[in-house]
Amino acid sequence: MTQADEAQASGSQVTALRAIAPARSGNIFEETIECLLQIIRLGIIPPGQRFPPERELAEQLRVSRATLREAISELQTAGWVNVRRGRGGGTFVSSTPAGGWAPASGSDAGAHLGAEFSAVEVEDTLTWRRVIEMGVAEVAAGQDLTAPQRGQLAAAMDASRQSSLAEYRRLDSQLHLTWAQVTGSPSLVRSMVESRTRANKLLERIPMIEPNLVHSHDQHQRIHNAILGGDAAAARAAMAEHLDGTAALLRGFLVEP
């Protein structure tokens, strides 16, 4: 490849990276992971090749270096990238990505950890979850909560926040079900059970990412506060942001672009 060809390829890469840059939302960490996974899956950075230097990549994606570094660390733990130190180091796309997934240019494209879920199935689950759980948060915030109900909500919130990684998904589901229970609607409780069951089938296929869990705890607290404060609009908005963060991770790990 001539220098002119290399320059053209680099320019195309920069344009592609900027096009994939995450939206400015409350879920910038999760969206950064989604973007990096899209970059890998689309072959913008091929297997075995190096990402641009951290400062340059952060500028192209329009995120802070701290957020980028944290996202790369989690993808390294999950096996999607390798970080090498010293001369000639940097962040490299794994030649054999996590879960056996192969990029589109490989012979086994699609044989990755989420291969049993189609894009349609993932999006259907996310749409269902968004409608049900945003509605639950709004209705729960509109209730005249009794002292026992407030105690029930506080206990579920505390259990979720103090959970270990091994217990997180179970206690997270319990918290969401508790929000449904205080609506007083058996139908909403049944719908929440289905929502969590479907979502957990997807969540079990992606790695537990500790910064995301910390972020989720903070979002849970905002939902909790809005419900206790009787602010239906705030509860709905906080739930929407919470679900969007999880959706970004699920799309990034499970859905081929």
Backbone as numpy.savetxt, mean C-alpha at the origin, in Angstrom:
# Nx Ny Nz CAx CAy CAz Cx Cy Cz
26.26 0.55 -27.84 25.41 1.75 -27.84 26.30 2.99 -27.84
26.01 3.94 -28.74 26.78 5.17 -28.81 26.40 6.09 -27.67
27.21 7.14 -27.46 26.90 8.12 -26.41 25.56 8.80 -26.68
25.28 9.03 -27.96 24.00 9.66 -28.32 22.84 8.76 -27.95
23.01 7.44 -28.23 21.95 6.48 -27.88 21.75 6.42 -26.38
22.86 6.42 -25.62 22.78 6.37 -24.17 22.06 7.60 -23.63
22.38 8.75 -24.20 21.75 9.99 -23.76 20.25 9.96 -24.03
19.87 9.42 -25.21 18.46 9.33 -25.55 17.73 8.38 -24.62
18.38 7.23 -24.31 17.78 6.26 -23.40 17.61 6.84 -22.01
18.63 7.59 -21.56 18.55 8.22 -20.25 17.43 9.24 -20.20
17.30 10.02 -21.27 16.24 11.01 -21.31 14.86 10.38 -21.29
14.69 9.24 -21.99 13.41 8.53 -21.99 13.10 7.98 -20.61
14.16 7.50 -19.94 13.98 6.96 -18.60 13.50 8.04 -17.64
14.12 9.21 -17.71 13.73 10.32 -16.84 12.27 10.69 -17.09
11.88 10.77 -18.36 10.49 11.10 -18.69 9.53 10.07 -18.12
9.89 8.77 -18.23 9.04 7.71 -17.71 8.94 7.77 -16.20
10.06 8.02 -15.52 10.05 8.09 -14.07 9.18 9.23 -13.58
9.27 10.36 -14.24 8.46 11.51 -13.83 6.97 11.25 -14.07
6.65 10.50 -15.13 5.25 10.18 -15.42 4.66 9.27 -14.36
5.51 8.43 -13.75 5.05 7.48 -12.75 5.07 8.08 -11.34
5.63 9.26 -11.19 5.77 9.88 -9.86 4.45 9.84 -9.10
4.53 9.55 -7.80 3.29 9.43 -7.01 2.53 10.73 -6.90
1.22 10.59 -6.75 0.38 11.76 -6.51 0.70 12.32 -5.12
0.46 13.59 -4.93 0.70 14.19 -3.62 -0.52 13.93 -2.74
-0.41 12.94 -1.88 -1.54 12.58 -1.03 -1.02 12.24 0.35
-1.90 11.76 1.21 -1.50 11.36 2.55 -0.83 10.01 2.59
-0.68 9.35 1.42 -0.11 8.01 1.37 1.15 7.99 0.52
2.00 8.99 0.69 3.14 9.14 -0.20 4.11 7.96 -0.09
4.28 7.40 1.10 5.18 6.25 1.27 4.68 5.05 0.48
3.38 4.72 0.66 2.81 3.58 -0.04 2.84 3.80 -1.56
2.54 5.02 -1.99 2.53 5.31 -3.41 3.94 5.26 -4.00
4.95 5.61 -3.20 6.32 5.51 -3.67 6.69 4.05 -3.92
6.28 3.16 -3.02 6.51 1.73 -3.25 5.80 1.28 -4.52
4.55 1.72 -4.68 3.80 1.35 -5.89 4.53 1.81 -7.14
5.05 3.05 -7.11 5.77 3.59 -8.27 7.04 2.79 -8.57
7.81 2.48 -7.54 9.04 1.71 -7.75 8.74 0.34 -8.33
7.66 -0.29 -7.86 7.28 -1.59 -8.41 6.82 -1.46 -9.85
6.12 -0.39 -10.18 5.73 -0.17 -11.57 6.96 0.01 -12.45
7.94 0.73 -11.95 9.18 0.95 -12.71 9.84 -0.39 -13.01
9.85 -1.28 -12.01 10.46 -2.61 -12.20 9.64 -3.43 -13.17
8.34 -3.48 -12.98 7.49 -4.34 -13.81 7.42 -3.87 -15.26
7.45 -2.56 -15.46 7.42 -2.03 -16.82 8.76 -2.15 -17.53
9.80 -2.52 -16.79 11.12 -2.66 -17.39 11.81 -1.35 -17.65
11.33 -0.26 -17.02 12.01 1.03 -17.18 13.44 0.92 -16.66
13.58 0.21 -15.55 14.92 -0.20 -15.08 14.94 -1.72 -15.20
15.68 -2.29 -16.15 15.66 -3.74 -16.38 16.30 -4.52 -15.23
16.01 -5.82 -15.13 16.64 -6.66 -14.11 18.16 -6.57 -14.17
18.78 -6.43 -13.02 20.23 -6.34 -12.95 20.79 -4.95 -13.16
19.93 -4.01 -13.58 20.39 -2.65 -13.84 20.16 -1.77 -12.60
20.85 -0.65 -12.59 20.85 0.23 -11.42 19.86 1.37 -11.58
19.17 1.68 -10.50 18.35 2.89 -10.46 19.27 4.12 -10.49
18.73 5.27 -10.87 19.51 6.50 -10.76 19.94 6.72 -9.31
20.98 7.52 -9.08 21.40 7.82 -7.70 20.23 8.36 -6.88
20.32 8.15 -5.58 19.21 8.47 -4.68 18.71 9.90 -4.84
19.62 10.85 -4.85 19.20 12.26 -4.96 18.44 12.49 -6.27
18.98 11.95 -7.36 18.36 12.15 -8.67 17.00 11.45 -8.74
16.92 10.22 -8.22 15.67 9.47 -8.26 14.60 10.16 -7.42
14.99 10.67 -6.26 14.04 11.39 -5.41 13.50 12.62 -6.12
14.37 13.32 -6.83 13.92 14.51 -7.57 12.98 14.12 -8.70
13.29 13.03 -9.40 12.45 12.60 -10.52 11.08 12.13 -10.05
11.05 11.47 -8.90 9.78 11.00 -8.36 9.08 12.05 -7.50
9.80 13.15 -7.23 9.26 14.26 -6.44 8.84 13.80 -5.04
9.74 13.02 -4.41 9.54 12.61 -3.02 10.80 12.95 -2.25
10.71 12.94 -0.93 11.89 13.21 -0.12 12.85 12.02 -0.19
14.13 12.29 0.04 15.11 11.21 0.04 14.83 10.24 1.18
14.32 10.74 2.30 14.01 9.86 3.43 12.90 8.87 3.05
11.85 9.37 2.38 10.76 8.49 1.95 11.26 7.47 0.95
12.06 7.92 -0.01 12.61 7.02 -1.02 13.48 5.95 -0.38
14.34 6.36 0.54 15.25 5.42 1.20 14.46 4.36 1.96
13.39 4.78 2.63 12.57 3.86 3.40 11.86 2.87 2.47
11.36 3.37 1.35 10.67 2.51 0.40 11.63 1.49 -0.21
12.82 1.94 -0.57 13.82 1.04 -1.14 14.22 -0.03 -0.13
14.34 0.35 1.13 14.69 -0.60 2.18 13.66 -1.72 2.27
12.38 -1.34 2.19 11.34 -2.36 2.27 11.33 -3.26 1.05
11.59 -2.69 -0.14 11.64 -3.51 -1.35 12.85 -4.43 -1.35
13.94 -3.97 -0.73 15.11 -4.84 -0.59 14.78 -6.03 0.32
14.11 -5.76 1.42 13.71 -6.83 2.33 12.79 -7.83 1.64
11.91 -7.32 0.77 10.97 -8.18 0.05 11.61 -8.86 -1.15
12.85 -8.50 -1.49 13.57 -9.19 -2.55 13.45 -8.60 -3.94
12.90 -7.39 -4.03 12.71 -6.78 -5.36 13.94 -6.01 -5.84
14.73 -5.50 -4.91 15.95 -4.76 -5.29 17.10 -5.22 -4.40
18.32 -4.94 -4.88 19.54 -5.17 -4.11 20.26 -3.84 -3.95
20.69 -3.55 -2.75 21.43 -2.32 -2.49 22.89 -2.69 -2.24
23.78 -2.15 -3.06 25.20 -2.45 -2.94 25.93 -1.19 -2.49
26.86 -1.36 -1.60 27.63 -0.24 -1.06 28.96 -0.12 -1.78
29.60 1.02 -1.57 30.94 1.23 -2.09 30.98 1.62 -3.55
32.17 1.59 -4.10 32.37 2.00 -5.49 31.58 1.08 -6.42
30.85 1.67 -7.33 30.02 0.88 -8.24 28.72 0.41 -7.61
28.43 0.92 -6.41 27.22 0.50 -5.71 26.00 1.27 -6.17
24.92 1.07 -5.45 23.66 1.71 -5.77 22.52 0.73 -5.54
21.35 1.09 -6.05 20.17 0.24 -5.93 19.93 -0.44 -7.27
19.95 -1.77 -7.28 19.81 -2.56 -8.49 18.52 -3.37 -8.46
17.87 -3.47 -9.61 16.70 -4.33 -9.73 17.17 -5.78 -9.64
16.50 -6.57 -8.81 16.90 -7.97 -8.65 16.75 -8.72 -9.97
17.71 -9.56 -10.25 17.64 -10.38 -11.47 16.59 -11.47 -11.33
16.36 -11.90 -10.09 15.31 -12.90 -9.80 14.40 -12.32 -8.74
13.41 -11.49 -9.14 12.55 -10.77 -8.19 11.79 -11.69 -7.25
11.23 -11.08 -6.23 10.52 -11.80 -5.18 9.36 -12.60 -5.74
9.12 -13.74 -5.10 7.94 -14.54 -5.43 7.99 -15.19 -6.79
9.17 -15.19 -7.44 9.27 -15.83 -8.73 8.74 -14.99 -9.87
8.36 -13.74 -9.59 7.83 -12.88 -10.65 8.90 -12.57 -11.68
8.53 -12.57 -12.93 9.45 -12.22 -14.01 8.90 -11.03 -14.75
9.74 -10.07 -15.17 9.26 -8.90 -15.89 8.70 -9.28 -17.24
8.04 -8.31 -17.86 7.34 -8.59 -19.12 8.25 -9.14 -20.19
9.53 -8.82 -20.14 10.46 -9.30 -21.15 10.88 -10.73 -20.91
10.53 -11.31 -19.74 10.95 -12.66 -19.41 10.01 -13.70 -19.99
10.41 -14.97 -19.92 9.62 -16.04 -20.50 8.47 -16.46 -19.60
8.55 -16.10 -18.31 7.52 -16.51 -17.35 6.77 -15.30 -16.81
6.49 -14.33 -17.68 5.81 -13.12 -17.24 4.51 -13.47 -16.53
4.29 -12.81 -15.38 3.06 -13.01 -14.63 3.16 -14.09 -13.57
4.27 -14.85 -13.57 4.41 -15.93 -12.57 4.98 -15.38 -11.28
4.26 -14.45 -10.67 4.73 -13.81 -9.44 3.78 -14.11 -8.30
4.01 -13.51 -7.16 3.28 -13.90 -5.97 1.80 -13.59 -6.03
1.36 -12.74 -6.94 -0.06 -12.46 -7.02 -0.71 -13.01 -8.27
-0.06 -14.01 -8.90 -0.51 -14.47 -10.20 -1.93 -15.04 -10.17
-2.38 -15.54 -9.00 -3.71 -16.13 -8.95 -4.80 -15.08 -8.92
-4.45 -13.82 -8.79 -5.43 -12.74 -8.79 -5.31 -11.93 -10.07
-6.40 -11.80 -10.79 -6.39 -10.95 -11.97 -6.54 -9.50 -11.55
-6.17 -8.60 -12.46 -6.32 -7.17 -12.18 -7.78 -6.84 -11.91
-8.69 -7.50 -12.63 -10.12 -7.25 -12.44 -10.55 -7.65 -11.03
-10.06 -8.81 -10.56 -10.41 -9.27 -9.21 -9.90 -8.32 -8.14
-8.67 -7.87 -8.31 -8.09 -6.95 -7.33 -8.90 -5.65 -7.29
-9.17 -5.08 -8.46 -9.91 -3.82 -8.51 -11.33 -3.98 -7.98
-11.95 -5.12 -8.25 -13.30 -5.35 -7.75 -13.30 -5.38 -6.22
-12.32 -6.05 -5.64 -12.22 -6.11 -4.18 -11.98 -4.73 -3.59
-11.09 -3.96 -4.22 -10.78 -2.63 -3.72 -11.98 -1.70 -3.82
-12.75 -1.81 -4.92 -13.95 -0.99 -5.08 -15.00 -1.35 -4.03
-15.21 -2.66 -3.87 -16.17 -3.13 -2.85 -15.77 -2.62 -1.47
-14.49 -2.77 -1.16 -14.01 -2.37 0.17 -14.19 -0.86 0.38
-13.90 -0.09 -0.64 -14.00 1.37 -0.50 -15.44 1.78 -0.22
-16.38 1.23 -0.96 -17.79 1.60 -0.78 -18.28 1.19 0.61
-18.00 -0.05 1.00 -18.50 -0.56 2.27 -17.86 0.15 3.45
-16.53 0.23 3.48 -15.85 0.71 4.69 -15.94 2.22 4.85
-15.99 2.96 3.76 -16.23 4.40 3.90 -17.63 4.64 4.44
-18.59 3.85 3.95 -19.95 3.99 4.44 -20.07 3.63 5.91
-19.37 2.58 6.32 -19.38 2.17 7.73 -18.84 3.29 8.61
-17.73 3.88 8.22 -17.15 4.96 9.03 -18.11 6.13 9.16
-18.76 6.47 8.06 -19.71 7.59 8.07 -20.90 7.30 8.98
-21.46 6.09 8.86 -22.63 5.73 9.67 -22.25 5.62 11.15
-21.09 5.03 11.42 -20.64 4.88 12.82 -20.50 6.24 13.49
-19.97 7.22 12.74 -19.79 8.56 13.31 -21.12 9.27 13.57
-22.18 8.80 12.90 -23.48 9.43 13.07 -24.30 8.85 14.21
-23.74 7.85 14.91 -24.48 7.20 16.00 -24.32 7.96 17.32
-25.34 7.86 18.13 -25.27 8.38 19.51 -24.67 7.26 20.36
-23.36 7.22 20.44 -22.65 6.10 21.04 -22.83 6.06 22.55
-23.06 4.85 23.07 -23.17 4.66 24.51 -21.77 4.54 25.12
-21.72 4.62 26.44 -20.43 4.46 27.13 -19.82 3.09 26.85
-20.59 2.00 26.89 -20.01 0.69 26.56 -19.47 0.62 25.13
-20.19 1.24 24.18 -19.71 1.24 22.79 -18.40 2.02 22.66
-18.30 3.13 23.35 -17.06 3.91 23.32 -15.91 3.09 23.94
-16.23 2.36 25.01 -15.21 1.51 25.60 -14.79 0.39 24.67
-15.74 -0.17 23.94 -15.45 -1.22 22.97 -14.54 -0.70 21.85
-14.85 0.50 21.36 -14.03 1.12 20.32 -12.61 1.38 20.83
-12.50 1.90 22.04 -11.19 2.21 22.60 -10.36 0.95 22.79
-11.00 -0.13 23.25 -10.29 -1.39 23.47 -9.78 -1.97 22.15
-10.63 -1.92 21.12 -10.21 -2.44 19.81 -9.07 -1.60 19.23
-9.14 -0.29 19.42 -8.10 0.61 18.93 -6.79 0.33 19.64
-6.82 0.18 20.96 -5.60 -0.08 21.73 -4.99 -1.43 21.35
-5.83 -2.45 21.17 -5.33 -3.78 20.81 -4.64 -3.75 19.46
-5.22 -3.02 18.50 -4.62 -2.93 17.17 -3.28 -2.20 17.23
-3.24 -1.09 17.96 -2.00 -0.30 18.03 -0.88 -1.06 18.72
-1.20 -1.89 19.68 -0.18 -2.60 20.45 0.12 -4.00 19.88
-0.47 -4.33 18.75 -0.32 -5.68 18.21 1.10 -5.93 17.71
1.49 -7.19 17.76 2.75 -7.62 17.15 2.51 -7.80 15.65
3.58 -7.97 14.88 3.42 -8.21 13.45 2.60 -9.46 13.20
2.82 -10.50 14.02 2.10 -11.76 13.83 0.60 -11.61 14.07
0.23 -10.69 14.95 -1.17 -10.51 15.32 -1.83 -9.36 14.58
-1.06 -8.61 13.79 -1.58 -7.36 13.25 -2.83 -7.55 12.40
-2.79 -8.47 11.45 -3.92 -8.59 10.52 -5.20 -8.98 11.25
-5.10 -9.88 12.22 -6.29 -10.29 12.97 -6.87 -9.12 13.75
-6.01 -8.37 14.45 -6.51 -7.27 15.28 -6.93 -6.07 14.43
-6.30 -5.91 13.28 -6.73 -4.87 12.34 -8.15 -5.18 11.86
-8.40 -6.44 11.51 -9.75 -6.84 11.09 -10.75 -6.63 12.21
-10.35 -6.95 13.44 -11.25 -6.79 14.58 -11.62 -5.33 14.78
-10.66 -4.43 14.58 -10.94 -3.00 14.71 -11.97 -2.55 13.68
-11.77 -2.95 12.43 -12.71 -2.57 11.38 -14.10 -3.16 11.64
-14.14 -4.39 12.15 -15.43 -5.01 12.48 -16.11 -4.29 13.64
-15.33 -3.79 14.58 -15.90 -3.05 15.71 -16.56 -1.76 15.21
-15.92 -1.10 14.26 -16.55 0.10 13.68 -17.89 -0.26 13.06
-17.94 -1.42 12.39 -19.21 -1.84 11.77 -20.24 -2.17 12.84
-19.81 -2.80 13.93 -20.76 -3.20 14.97 -21.46 -2.01 15.62
-20.74 -0.89 15.78 -21.37 0.25 16.45 -22.34 1.00 15.54
-22.42 0.62 14.25 -23.43 1.23 13.39 -24.83 0.73 13.77
-24.89 -0.44 14.43 -26.19 -1.01 14.77 -26.85 -1.73 13.62
-26.15 -1.89 12.50 -26.72 -2.52 11.31 -26.12 -3.90 11.09
-26.89 -4.97 11.29 -26.37 -6.32 11.01 -25.92 -6.49 9.56
-26.60 -5.83 8.65 -26.22 -5.94 7.23 -24.84 -5.34 6.99
-24.55 -4.19 7.63 -23.23 -3.59 7.48 -22.15 -4.45 8.13
-22.49 -5.09 9.23 -21.52 -5.99 9.86 -21.20 -7.14 8.91
-22.23 -7.75 8.30 -21.99 -8.84 7.35 -21.18 -8.36 6.15
-21.48 -7.15 5.69 -20.74 -6.60 4.56 -19.28 -6.35 4.93
-19.05 -5.88 6.15 -17.68 -5.66 6.60 -16.93 -6.99 6.70
-17.59 -8.02 7.18 -16.96 -9.35 7.24 -16.51 -9.78 5.84
-17.39 -9.61 4.85 -17.02 -9.99 3.49 -15.88 -9.11 2.97
-15.96 -7.81 3.26 -14.91 -6.90 2.81 -13.56 -7.31 3.36
-13.50 -7.59 4.66 -12.23 -7.97 5.29 -11.74 -9.32 4.78
-12.66 -10.25 4.57 -12.27 -11.57 4.07 -11.63 -11.45 2.70
-12.26 -10.68 1.83 -11.72 -10.52 0.47 -10.40 -9.75 0.49
-10.35 -8.70 1.30 -9.11 -7.90 1.36 -7.96 -8.71 1.94
-8.24 -9.51 2.96 -7.17 -10.27 3.60 -6.57 -11.33 2.68
-7.38 -11.85 1.75 -6.84 -12.80 0.78 -5.76 -12.13 -0.08
-5.94 -10.85 -0.35 -4.93 -10.10 -1.10 -3.76 -9.72 -0.21
-4.08 -9.23 0.99 -3.03 -8.76 1.90 -2.07 -9.87 2.30
-2.57 -11.11 2.36 -1.70 -12.23 2.70 -0.63 -12.48 1.64
-0.81 -11.92 0.45 0.14 -12.14 -0.65 1.20 -11.06 -0.78
1.16 -10.07 0.12 2.18 -9.02 0.06 2.91 -8.99 1.40
4.14 -8.47 1.42 4.91 -8.46 2.67 4.33 -7.48 3.68
4.55 -7.78 4.96 4.21 -6.84 6.03 5.28 -5.76 6.03
4.89 -4.51 5.85 5.82 -3.40 5.75 5.63 -2.50 6.96
6.60 -2.50 7.84 6.43 -1.85 9.14 6.11 -0.36 9.04
6.79 0.43 8.19 6.40 1.84 8.10 4.94 2.03 7.67
4.46 1.13 6.81 3.05 1.19 6.42 2.14 0.90 7.60
2.56 -0.04 8.47 1.74 -0.36 9.63 1.68 0.82 10.59
2.80 1.51 10.77 2.81 2.71 11.60 1.87 3.76 11.01
1.95 3.92 9.70 1.08 4.87 9.00 -0.38 4.47 9.18
-0.67 3.16 9.07 -2.04 2.68 9.24 -2.56 2.96 10.65
-1.69 2.78 11.65 -2.11 3.07 13.02 -2.51 4.54 13.17
-1.74 5.42 12.56 -2.06 6.86 12.64 -3.40 7.14 11.96
-3.62 6.50 10.80 -4.88 6.69 10.10 -6.05 6.10 10.89
-5.83 4.93 11.50 -6.85 4.35 12.38 -7.25 5.34 13.48
-6.24 5.99 14.06 -6.51 6.94 15.14 -7.39 8.09 14.66
-7.13 8.58 13.45 -7.95 9.67 12.91 -9.38 9.20 12.66
-9.54 7.98 12.14 -10.88 7.43 11.94 -11.59 7.30 13.29
-10.88 6.73 14.25 -11.40 6.53 15.61 -11.85 7.86 16.23
-10.99 8.87 16.14 -11.31 10.17 16.72 -12.54 10.79 16.06
-12.63 10.65 14.73 -13.77 11.22 14.01 -15.07 10.52 14.40
-15.02 9.20 14.56 -16.22 8.46 14.97 -16.65 8.87 16.37
-15.69 8.93 17.30 -16.03 9.35 18.67 -16.53 10.78 18.71
-16.00 11.63 17.82 -16.39 13.03 17.79 -17.67 13.29 17.03
-18.24 12.25 16.40 -19.48 12.42 15.66 -19.33 13.19 14.37
-18.11 13.19 13.80 -17.85 13.93 12.55 -17.86 12.95 11.39
-19.04 12.78 10.78 -19.21 11.79 9.73 -18.34 12.08 8.50
-18.25 13.35 8.11 -17.46 13.71 6.93 -15.98 13.41 7.16
-15.48 13.74 8.36 -14.07 13.48 8.67 -13.80 11.99 8.75
-14.74 11.22 9.29 -14.57 9.77 9.38 -14.50 9.16 7.99
-15.37 9.60 7.11 -15.39 9.09 5.74 -14.09 9.45 5.01
-13.63 10.69 5.18 -12.40 11.14 4.51 -11.18 10.39 5.04
-11.12 10.19 6.36 -9.98 9.49 6.95 -9.96 8.03 6.50
-11.13 7.41 6.42 -11.20 6.03 5.94 -10.78 5.95 4.47
-11.19 6.91 3.66 -10.81 6.91 2.25 -9.29 6.97 2.10
-8.65 7.82 2.87 -7.19 7.93 2.80 -6.53 6.62 3.24
-7.07 6.03 4.28 -6.54 4.76 4.80 -6.64 3.66 3.74
-7.80 3.54 3.11 -8.00 2.51 2.10 -7.15 2.76 0.86
-6.97 4.03 0.51 -6.16 4.34 -0.67 -4.70 3.92 -0.47
-4.19 4.05 0.77 -2.82 3.63 1.03 -2.65 2.15 0.85
-3.58 1.37 1.39 -3.52 -0.09 1.24 -3.70 -0.48 -0.22
-4.61 0.20 -0.91 -4.84 -0.10 -2.33 -3.58 0.14 -3.15
-2.83 1.19 -2.83 -1.60 1.46 -3.57 -0.61 0.32 -3.44
-0.48 -0.23 -2.24 0.43 -1.35 -2.02 -0.06 -2.60 -2.77
-1.35 -2.88 -2.68 -1.88 -4.07 -3.34 -1.73 -3.99 -4.85
-2.02 -2.83 -5.42 -1.84 -2.68 -6.87 -0.37 -2.82 -7.25
0.50 -2.23 -6.42 1.92 -2.29 -6.73 2.47 -3.70 -6.73
2.08 -4.50 -5.74 2.61 -5.85 -5.62 1.86 -6.88 -6.47
0.57 -6.70 -6.68 -0.24 -7.77 -7.26 -0.70 -7.55 -8.68
-0.71 -6.32 -9.16 -1.31 -6.03 -10.47 -0.23 -5.66 -11.48
-0.23 -6.40 -12.58 0.69 -6.05 -13.67 0.22 -4.75 -14.31
1.15 -3.80 -14.56 0.75 -2.54 -15.20 0.38 -2.76 -16.65
